[in-house]
Amino acid sequence: MENVNLLVVDDHQLFRKLLVRLLEVFPVNHTFHEAANGFEALETLKSKKINIGFIGYSNA
């Protein structure tokens, strides 16, 4: 089975960690990458092949 690379982007570390914990229960080979903002996300996208991204949105 192919490894699935997931990127979780949100400025709240607690939310990122919680989402990763929830997604870990799925029986899939996965690698999680985290970013606190769009700049970090772009750097990750340049160096990793991401299959799925979860991006938080804030009006603050």
Protein Blocks (a to p, Z undefined) as FASTA:
>chain_A
ZZdddddddfblklmmmmmmmmmmpccdddddddfbfklmmmmmmmpccfbdcddddfZZ
